[in-house]
């Protein structure tokens, strides 16, 4: 305990500690929330926030709990030791990138997103039990890469797939953690794919700038000069794009796996989504933000699945200085693990928190009360940049899939998927069957 008149330190997790965490992190997070309360100590220097209030507080208090800089695709070394972008350049690049990702920017381009989403059901072989995540990933990559790069997307899509593969190789659990300065085979593979993607993108940037036709996509937004600073340095543009490219389809693919599984397990909900989707225009390219807003139940279903199974179920922050969290003392240099999975199942925030009830997100008279904290896209200064794009992609993909297919899990004793938690909450190996609606 702390000194007199000082908040106590978080209670230590009983029975198992870090060894049990290594075996089954999701189960231990749930047990810790039940046995130890809102905040608890996994081991000295590692706190876990499992209730909604402390989780939201950590994410919003970015000065007290900053996000450690650990980019998946760090800036490349320049040939000849050329100047790297300054911190101000990187901040400007972030602001320029956000111009193309904000909700109003996404809303203006729904007609470009909808055709790829509408085409997804036609790629699903009917009447067969198939592994669906590779199919979903390819469809979402087409949407995401086209959103970022418009007419230049076809040439970049294969390279984006290789970036994703590099990310998968780096994310695999390893028995031995090498120091970051050692160039492991996985890191070298990552660098090769990053260089290939950047080399393909550089002439696109040069061509757009020299022609003056910058484009209306996200890359075009980044190339527009600001009235105060002028154009961004090319490296500030290029450094940021490999990571955001993979992000447009990696996490949404995990989310889509859970959504499709729920369409299979809840046919009544799937029928309601299909009925909404029947009101979408026959030509997907004419879909507008108003059509998307009309998919109220579909959006509620997507949010409910994201609540129950947030793809990024565990977020990491640091506490550089001693601070207070939920009436406890967090020591300086501690790691704080934020768990949206347990926060979303906090009975103080949600009625019947473990039950799948999309209606809770609607304003209908029968809805079960106003929902609480929603952290599937994070919150605060480091919330997900692409939240609006992800919601649009997932809502349209869900609507068109339910409109054309009834989904089911394979018959037999084998599970349809395995739950993995290492890099995110995913339905690994998910197998489903699609039967065309009559």
MIFI-21694 format. One record per residue (C-alpha): chain; y, x, z. Coordinates in nm, 4 decimals, padded with zeros to 6 digits. Last residue first. Example, Ala and Ser with C-alpha at 12.3 -4.5 7.8 and 13.67 -1.06 7.14 Angstrom:
% MIFI-21694
PT,A,-00.1060,01.3670,00.7140
PT,A,-00.4500,01.2300,00.7800
***
This chain:
% MIFI-21694
PT,A,-01.7250,-03.4302,-05.2974
PT,A,-01.6174,-03.1254,-05.0989
PT,A,-01.7659,-02.8014,-05.2228
PT,A,-02.0215,-02.6408,-04.9890
PT,A,-01.9271,-02.3085,-04.8293
PT,A,-02.1686,-02.1087,-04.6158
PT,A,-02.0632,-01.8591,-04.3487
PT,A,-02.1498,-01.5045,-04.2428
PT,A,-01.9239,-01.3034,-04.0121
PT,A,-02.0247,-00.9358,-04.0093
PT,A,-01.7716,-00.8497,-03.7382
PT,A,-01.5840,-01.1495,-03.5996
PT,A,-01.2849,-00.9551,-03.4679
PT,A,-01.0717,-00.9000,-03.1584
PT,A,-00.8843,-00.5780,-03.2208
PT,A,-00.9380,-00.2033,-03.2457
PT,A,-01.2333,-00.1824,-03.0036
PT,A,-01.2959,-00.5516,-02.9402
PT,A,-01.5917,-00.6563,-03.1540
PT,A,-01.7556,-00.9985,-03.1453
PT,A,-02.0696,-01.0106,-03.3582
PT,A,-02.1209,-01.2721,-03.6268
PT,A,-02.3298,-01.5675,-03.7491
PT,A,-02.5751,-01.5268,-03.4651
PT,A,-02.9455,-01.5041,-03.5596
PT,A,-03.1620,-01.7964,-03.4496
PT,A,-03.1581,-01.9873,-03.7751
PT,A,-02.9179,-02.1864,-03.9898
PT,A,-02.6169,-02.0033,-04.1271
PT,A,-02.2766,-02.1271,-04.0058
PT,A,-02.1046,-02.4094,-04.1898
PT,A,-01.7986,-02.4629,-04.4070
PT,A,-01.6932,-02.7684,-04.6055
PT,A,-01.4973,-02.6552,-04.9074
PT,A,-01.2071,-02.7427,-05.1388
PT,A,-00.9297,-02.8757,-04.9161
PT,A,-01.0556,-02.6801,-04.6154
PT,A,-01.0113,-02.3521,-04.8064
PT,A,-00.6732,-02.4575,-04.9465
PT,A,-00.5334,-02.5465,-04.6049
PT,A,-00.6692,-02.2399,-04.4263
PT,A,-00.5366,-01.9987,-04.6905
PT,A,-00.1984,-02.1752,-04.6829
PT,A,-00.1721,-02.1561,-04.3039
PT,A,-00.2975,-01.7973,-04.2862
PT,A,-00.0535,-01.6655,-04.5456
PT,A,00.2458,-01.8528,-04.4036
PT,A,00.1634,-01.7498,-04.0468
PT,A,00.1193,-01.3857,-04.1515
PT,A,00.4512,-01.3825,-04.3395
PT,A,00.6378,-01.5287,-04.0412
PT,A,00.4750,-01.2830,-03.7990
PT,A,00.5373,-00.9778,-04.0198
PT,A,00.7566,-00.7797,-03.7842
PT,A,00.5188,-00.8282,-03.4920
PT,A,00.7078,-00.8151,-03.1629
PT,A,00.8349,-00.4748,-03.0543
PT,A,01.1783,-00.5810,-02.9274
PT,A,01.0407,-00.8804,-02.7351
PT,A,00.7238,-01.0684,-02.8175
PT,A,00.3694,-00.9966,-02.9300
PT,A,00.2350,-01.1700,-03.2391
PT,A,-00.0526,-01.3326,-03.0504
PT,A,00.1733,-01.3607,-02.7456
PT,A,00.2245,-01.7337,-02.6996
PT,A,00.3561,-01.8303,-02.3560
PT,A,00.3171,-02.1971,-02.2662
PT,A,00.2111,-02.5113,-02.4470
PT,A,00.3924,-02.8439,-02.3939
PT,A,00.1567,-03.1141,-02.2771
PT,A,-00.1748,-03.2440,-02.4048
PT,A,-00.0605,-03.4028,-02.7342
PT,A,-00.1312,-03.7755,-02.7499
PT,A,00.2327,-03.8784,-02.7946
PT,A,00.2641,-03.6421,-03.0929
PT,A,00.4813,-03.3342,-03.0590
PT,A,00.2100,-03.1041,-03.1881
PT,A,00.0975,-02.7682,-03.0524
PT,A,-00.1423,-02.9197,-02.7960
PT,A,-00.3049,-03.1098,-03.0805
PT,A,-00.4850,-02.7928,-03.1883
PT,A,-00.7213,-02.8389,-02.8936
PT,A,-00.9968,-02.5771,-02.8601
PT,A,-01.0734,-02.5748,-02.4874
PT,A,-01.0489,-02.2650,-02.2700
PT,A,-00.6968,-02.3434,-02.1460
PT,A,-00.7659,-02.7008,-02.0350
PT,A,-00.3930,-02.7445,-01.9765
PT,A,-00.2039,-02.4322,-02.0737
PT,A,00.0498,-02.2109,-01.8959
PT,A,-00.0581,-02.2310,-01.5302
PT,A,-00.4189,-02.2477,-01.6526
PT,A,-00.3860,-01.8937,-01.7910
PT,A,-00.6145,-01.8733,-02.0946
PT,A,-00.3417,-01.7426,-02.3239
PT,A,-00.2639,-01.4665,-02.0743
PT,A,-00.6348,-01.3731,-02.0711
PT,A,-00.6420,-01.2966,-02.4436
PT,A,-00.2812,-01.1705,-02.4464
PT,A,-00.3900,-00.8721,-02.2332
PT,A,-00.1167,-00.6162,-02.1642
PT,A,-00.2434,-00.2715,-02.0611
PT,A,00.0093,-00.0705,-01.8616
PT,A,-00.0245,00.3081,-01.8608
PT,A,00.1326,00.4743,-01.5607
PT,A,00.3724,00.7696,-01.5851
PT,A,00.5738,00.6444,-01.2860
PT,A,00.3907,00.4122,-01.0468
PT,A,00.3802,00.0355,-01.0913
PT,A,00.4813,-00.1442,-00.7740
PT,A,00.3801,-00.5070,-00.7393
PT,A,00.5769,-00.8315,-00.7043
PT,A,00.5030,-00.9328,-01.0639
PT,A,00.6018,-00.5918,-01.2036
PT,A,00.8224,-00.3383,-01.0281
PT,A,00.9127,00.0069,-01.1488
PT,A,00.8389,00.3773,-01.1061
PT,A,00.9526,00.5561,-01.4143
PT,A,00.8019,00.6322,-01.7541
PT,A,00.5978,00.3066,-01.7471
PT,A,00.3940,00.3067,-02.0676
PT,A,00.2745,00.0223,-02.2935
PT,A,-00.0577,-00.0669,-02.4555
PT,A,-00.1524,-00.4005,-02.6124
PT,A,-00.4883,-00.5804,-02.5841
PT,A,-00.5963,-00.8908,-02.7771
PT,A,-00.4500,-00.7921,-03.1109
PT,A,-00.6496,-01.0490,-03.3106
PT,A,-00.5581,-01.3197,-03.0555
PT,A,-00.8685,-01.5367,-03.0103
PT,A,-00.7859,-01.8480,-02.8082
PT,A,-00.4161,-01.8490,-02.8892
PT,A,-00.4677,-01.7392,-03.2485
PT,A,-00.7148,-02.0259,-03.2917
PT,A,-00.4589,-02.2672,-03.1474
PT,A,-00.1824,-02.1292,-03.3670
PT,A,-00.3911,-02.1751,-03.6834
PT,A,-00.4894,-02.5276,-03.5779
PT,A,-00.1260,-02.6198,-03.5105
PT,A,-00.0246,-02.4810,-03.8504
PT,A,-00.2909,-02.6969,-04.0140
PT,A,-00.1785,-02.9986,-03.8103
PT,A,00.1804,-02.9619,-03.9270
PT,A,00.1141,-02.8843,-04.2926
PT,A,00.4411,-03.0539,-04.3895
PT,A,00.6356,-02.7388,-04.3005
PT,A,00.4453,-02.5596,-04.5779
PT,A,00.5434,-02.8274,-04.8267
PT,A,00.9067,-02.7952,-04.7188
PT,A,00.8829,-02.4148,-04.7566
PT,A,00.7973,-02.4732,-05.1202
PT,A,00.4844,-02.4950,-05.3335
PT,A,00.5690,-02.5011,-05.7052
PT,A,00.3475,-02.1987,-05.7757
PT,A,00.0523,-02.3925,-05.6303
PT,A,00.0552,-02.6359,-05.9249
PT,A,-00.1204,-02.9491,-05.7996
PT,A,00.1382,-02.9820,-05.5261
PT,A,00.0179,-03.0029,-05.1643
PT,A,-00.0591,-03.3534,-05.0332
PT,A,-00.4360,-03.2953,-05.0444
PT,A,-00.3788,-03.0110,-04.7966
PT,A,-00.3001,-03.2572,-04.5195
PT,A,-00.6301,-03.4404,-04.5719
PT,A,-00.8163,-03.1086,-04.5821
PT,A,-00.6651,-03.0048,-04.2471
PT,A,-00.7830,-03.3332,-04.0936
PT,A,-01.1296,-03.2813,-04.2381
PT,A,-01.1407,-02.9295,-04.0903
PT,A,-01.0506,-03.0679,-03.7471
PT,A,-01.3400,-03.3130,-03.7720
PT,A,-01.5688,-03.0361,-03.8983
PT,A,-01.5135,-02.8244,-03.5849
PT,A,-01.7651,-02.5384,-03.5929
PT,A,-01.7181,-02.4466,-03.9594
PT,A,-01.3390,-02.4787,-03.9494
PT,A,-01.3528,-02.2771,-03.6264
PT,A,-01.5386,-01.9927,-03.8000
PT,A,-01.2831,-01.9991,-04.0807
PT,A,-01.0022,-01.9568,-03.8275
PT,A,-01.1774,-01.6745,-03.6390
PT,A,-01.2292,-01.4782,-03.9602
PT,A,-00.8742,-01.5538,-04.0724
PT,A,-00.7353,-01.3864,-03.7603
PT,A,-00.9247,-01.0640,-03.8302
PT,A,-00.8028,-01.0752,-04.1902
PT,A,-00.4468,-01.1393,-04.0717
PT,A,-00.4668,-00.8127,-03.8693
PT,A,-00.5541,-00.6013,-04.1747
PT,A,-00.3653,-00.7881,-04.4492
PT,A,00.0084,-00.7274,-04.4142
PT,A,-00.0525,-00.4420,-04.1692
PT,A,-00.2001,-00.2211,-04.4416
PT,A,00.1232,-00.2361,-04.6414
PT,A,00.3397,-00.1998,-04.3289
PT,A,00.1698,00.1294,-04.2462
PT,A,00.1830,00.2768,-04.5974
PT,A,00.5481,00.1674,-04.6443
PT,A,00.7457,00.3374,-04.3671
PT,A,00.7396,00.6931,-04.4942
PT,A,00.8395,00.5928,-04.8485
PT,A,01.1732,00.4331,-04.7606
PT,A,01.2901,00.7062,-04.5252
PT,A,01.1638,00.9598,-04.7792
PT,A,01.3836,00.8099,-05.0518
PT,A,01.7007,00.8475,-04.8424
PT,A,01.8461,00.5019,-04.7749
PT,A,02.1320,00.3892,-04.9949
PT,A,02.4936,00.3631,-04.8716
PT,A,02.5776,00.3960,-04.5044
PT,A,02.8425,00.1308,-04.4353
PT,A,02.8135,-00.1153,-04.7231
PT,A,02.4352,-00.0843,-04.7117
PT,A,02.2506,00.0182,-05.0240
PT,A,01.9709,-00.2108,-05.1457
PT,A,01.6490,-00.0129,-05.1772
PT,A,01.4894,-00.1626,-04.8657
PT,A,01.5477,-00.5178,-04.9874
PT,A,01.3933,-00.4273,-05.3215
PT,A,01.0844,-00.2963,-05.1435
PT,A,01.0582,-00.6303,-04.9629
PT,A,01.0642,-00.8257,-05.2886
PT,A,01.3779,-00.9392,-05.4730
PT,A,01.3840,-00.6502,-05.7177
PT,A,01.5892,-00.3300,-05.7406
PT,A,01.6822,-00.3649,-06.1065
PT,A,01.9523,-00.0945,-06.1132
PT,A,01.7551,00.0948,-06.3753
PT,A,01.7770,00.4316,-06.1961
PT,A,01.7044,00.2759,-05.8579
PT,A,01.4073,00.0723,-05.9761
PT,A,01.2580,00.3633,-06.1681
PT,A,01.2970,00.6101,-05.8791
PT,A,01.1370,00.3707,-05.6275
PT,A,00.8469,00.2995,-05.8633
PT,A,00.8162,00.6730,-05.9350
PT,A,00.7708,00.7332,-05.5575
PT,A,00.5133,00.4584,-05.5067
PT,A,00.2215,00.6286,-05.6771
PT,A,00.2859,00.9571,-05.4935
PT,A,00.3179,00.7654,-05.1668
PT,A,-00.0183,00.5940,-05.2140
PT,A,-00.1932,00.9177,-05.3099
PT,A,-00.0312,01.1070,-05.0202
PT,A,-00.1400,00.8388,-04.7730
PT,A,-00.4927,00.8442,-04.9109
PT,A,-00.5136,01.2220,-04.8768
PT,A,-00.3608,01.2128,-04.5270
PT,A,-00.6131,00.9565,-04.4039
PT,A,-00.9015,01.1629,-04.5423
PT,A,-00.7646,01.4687,-04.3618
PT,A,-00.7393,01.2696,-04.0397
PT,A,-01.0977,01.1454,-04.0721
PT,A,-01.2242,01.4966,-04.1489
PT,A,-01.0519,01.6246,-03.8307
PT,A,-00.7285,01.8229,-03.8557
PT,A,-00.6995,01.9429,-03.4911
PT,A,-00.3443,01.8869,-03.3596
PT,A,-00.4348,01.5458,-03.2165
PT,A,-00.6878,01.6922,-02.9745
PT,A,-01.0393,01.5691,-03.0522
PT,A,-01.1902,01.2702,-02.8734
PT,A,-01.5673,01.3057,-02.8585
PT,A,-01.8163,01.0192,-02.8618
PT,A,-01.6105,00.8477,-03.1283
PT,A,-01.5300,00.4814,-03.1776
PT,A,-01.4294,00.4042,-03.5374
PT,A,-01.0556,00.3519,-03.5775
PT,A,-00.9914,00.6619,-03.7912
PT,A,-01.2499,00.5528,-04.0488
PT,A,-01.1109,00.1985,-04.0559
PT,A,-00.7551,00.3236,-04.1119
PT,A,-00.8733,00.5422,-04.3980
PT,A,-01.0497,00.2391,-04.5475
PT,A,-00.7281,00.0385,-04.5187
PT,A,-00.5367,00.3129,-04.6996
PT,A,-00.8063,00.3067,-04.9687
PT,A,-00.7523,-00.0672,-05.0167
PT,A,-00.3788,-00.0039,-05.0447
PT,A,-00.4551,00.2455,-05.3226
PT,A,-00.6492,-00.0205,-05.5116
PT,A,-00.3544,-00.2644,-05.4670
PT,A,-00.0811,-00.0250,-05.5821
PT,A,-00.1210,-00.0665,-05.9589
PT,A,-00.1508,-00.4454,-05.9295
PT,A,00.1480,-00.4660,-05.6890
PT,A,00.4204,-00.3268,-05.9173
PT,A,00.5132,-00.6772,-06.0362
PT,A,00.5949,-00.7894,-05.6807
PT,A,00.5979,-00.4920,-05.4340
PT,A,00.5933,-00.6259,-05.0771
PT,A,00.4842,-00.9840,-05.1403
PT,A,00.2392,-00.8625,-05.4036
PT,A,00.0842,-00.6235,-05.1498
PT,A,00.0498,-00.9019,-04.8933
PT,A,-00.0951,-01.1684,-05.1222
PT,A,-00.3423,-00.9363,-05.2945
PT,A,-00.4366,-00.7860,-04.9580
PT,A,-00.4961,-01.1378,-04.8225
PT,A,-00.7417,-01.2145,-05.1021
PT,A,-00.9205,-00.8798,-05.0664
PT,A,-00.9476,-00.9178,-04.6908
PT,A,-01.0847,-01.2701,-04.7189
PT,A,-01.3643,-01.1632,-04.9527
PT,A,-01.4463,-00.8629,-04.7322
PT,A,-01.4441,-01.0978,-04.4289
PT,A,-01.6804,-01.3579,-04.5769
PT,A,-02.0311,-01.2194,-04.5435
PT,A,-02.2247,-01.4753,-04.7435
PT,A,-02.4628,-01.7621,-04.6734
PT,A,-02.4830,-01.9292,-05.0136
PT,A,-02.4173,-02.2871,-05.1263
PT,A,-02.0949,-02.2093,-05.3052
PT,A,-01.9924,-01.8550,-05.4069
PT,A,-01.6397,-01.8114,-05.2620
PT,A,-01.3992,-01.6845,-05.5286
PT,A,-01.2776,-02.0362,-05.6093
PT,A,-01.1791,-02.0889,-05.2459
PT,A,-00.9318,-01.7951,-05.2671
PT,A,-00.7300,-01.9145,-05.5657
PT,A,-00.5064,-02.1439,-05.3625
PT,A,-00.4104,-01.8565,-05.1335
PT,A,-00.3222,-01.6414,-05.4355
PT,A,-00.1126,-01.9229,-05.5828
PT,A,00.0627,-02.0021,-05.2492
PT,A,00.2294,-01.6669,-05.1760
PT,A,00.4689,-01.6620,-05.4725
PT,A,00.5804,-02.0240,-05.4228
PT,A,00.6343,-01.9492,-05.0532
PT,A,00.9024,-01.6954,-05.1487
PT,A,01.2182,-01.8496,-05.0001
PT,A,01.0349,-01.9313,-04.6775
PT,A,00.9388,-01.5648,-04.6346
PT,A,01.3039,-01.4571,-04.6555
PT,A,01.4092,-01.7339,-04.4139
PT,A,01.1383,-01.6293,-04.1673
PT,A,01.2391,-01.2593,-04.1635
PT,A,01.0196,-01.0188,-04.3570
PT,A,01.2427,-00.9015,-04.6422
PT,A,01.5488,-00.8278,-04.4314
PT,A,01.3116,-00.6742,-04.1752
PT,A,01.2457,-00.3798,-04.4054
PT,A,01.6163,-00.3022,-04.4237
PT,A,01.6460,-00.3021,-04.0434
PT,A,01.3426,-00.0757,-04.0121
PT,A,01.4769,00.1596,-04.2774
PT,A,01.8107,00.1750,-04.0949
PT,A,01.6327,00.2702,-03.7721
PT,A,01.4343,00.5355,-03.9594
PT,A,01.7506,00.6787,-04.1133
PT,A,01.9146,00.6904,-03.7699
PT,A,01.6118,00.8749,-03.6310
PT,A,01.6622,01.1276,-03.9137
PT,A,01.4447,01.1319,-04.2235
PT,A,01.2672,01.4643,-04.2794
PT,A,01.4456,01.7497,-04.4520
PT,A,01.2387,01.9539,-04.6986
PT,A,00.9817,02.2006,-04.5655
PT,A,00.8804,02.3342,-04.9052
PT,A,00.6638,02.0350,-04.9718
PT,A,00.7488,01.7688,-04.7129
PT,A,00.5091,01.6997,-04.4270
PT,A,00.4079,01.3357,-04.4277
PT,A,00.5455,01.0907,-04.1750
PT,A,00.2742,00.9453,-03.9501
PT,A,00.0363,00.6814,-04.0917
PT,A,-00.1219,00.5073,-03.7934
PT,A,00.2001,00.5492,-03.6046
PT,A,00.1647,00.6376,-03.2350
PT,A,00.5065,00.6132,-03.0729
PT,A,00.4337,00.4830,-02.7207
PT,A,00.5786,00.1385,-02.6639
PT,A,00.8318,00.1365,-02.3854
PT,A,00.7711,-00.0366,-02.0493
PT,A,01.0936,-00.0216,-01.8453
PT,A,01.3232,-00.0074,-02.1485
PT,A,01.1048,-00.2513,-02.3452
PT,A,01.1234,-00.5193,-02.0786
PT,A,01.0222,-00.8024,-02.3138
PT,A,00.6624,-00.6876,-02.3611
PT,A,00.6131,-00.6143,-01.9912
PT,A,00.7643,-00.9473,-01.8857
PT,A,00.5467,-01.1447,-02.1281
PT,A,00.2319,-00.9906,-01.9847
PT,A,00.3569,-01.0377,-01.6274
PT,A,00.4159,-01.4107,-01.6816
PT,A,00.1064,-01.4859,-01.8915
PT,A,-00.1489,-01.3409,-01.6528
PT,A,-00.3693,-01.0409,-01.7406
PT,A,-00.1547,-00.7351,-01.6770
PT,A,-00.3789,-00.4287,-01.6441
PT,A,-00.2619,-00.1114,-01.4694
PT,A,-00.3814,00.2430,-01.5503
PT,A,-00.2501,00.5385,-01.3456
PT,A,-00.5351,00.5425,-01.0961
PT,A,-00.8135,00.3238,-01.2372
PT,A,-00.8272,-00.0352,-01.3618
PT,A,-00.5516,-00.1382,-01.1240
PT,A,-00.4628,-00.5055,-01.1149
PT,A,-00.1918,-00.7485,-01.2217
PT,A,-00.2095,-01.1309,-01.2301
PT,A,-00.5037,-01.1868,-01.0003
PT,A,-00.7847,-00.9634,-00.8800
PT,A,-01.1028,-01.1719,-00.9068
PT,A,-01.0375,-01.4116,-01.1963
PT,A,-00.8056,-01.1866,-01.3989
PT,A,-01.0344,-00.8890,-01.3367
PT,A,-01.3340,-01.0885,-01.4516
PT,A,-01.1600,-01.1856,-01.7750
PT,A,-01.0508,-00.8271,-01.8429
PT,A,-01.4023,-00.7079,-01.7543
PT,A,-01.5592,-00.9401,-02.0102
PT,A,-01.3220,-00.8280,-02.2844
PT,A,-01.3621,-00.4585,-02.2084
PT,A,-01.7402,-00.4573,-02.2225
PT,A,-01.9121,-00.1193,-02.1747
PT,A,-01.6011,00.1000,-02.1419
PT,A,-01.4510,-00.1402,-01.8891
PT,A,-01.7687,-00.1229,-01.6790
PT,A,-01.7310,00.2562,-01.6631
PT,A,-01.3590,00.2186,-01.5883
PT,A,-01.4091,00.0166,-01.2739
PT,A,-01.7620,-00.1016,-01.1965
PT,A,-01.7395,-00.3312,-00.9024
PT,A,-01.3899,-00.4096,-00.7842
PT,A,-01.0613,-00.3802,-00.9796
PT,A,-00.8040,-00.2111,-00.7581
PT,A,-00.5220,-00.4253,-00.6250
PT,A,-00.1721,-00.3645,-00.7674
PT,A,00.0633,-00.1581,-00.5466
PT,A,00.2540,-00.3420,-00.2798
PT,A,00.6278,-00.4125,-00.3085
PT,A,00.8351,-00.1972,-00.0728
PT,A,00.9842,-00.3253,00.2516
PT,A,00.7772,-00.0696,00.4490
PT,A,00.6205,00.1916,00.2218
PT,A,00.3628,00.1048,-00.0373
PT,A,00.0000,00.0000,00.0000
***
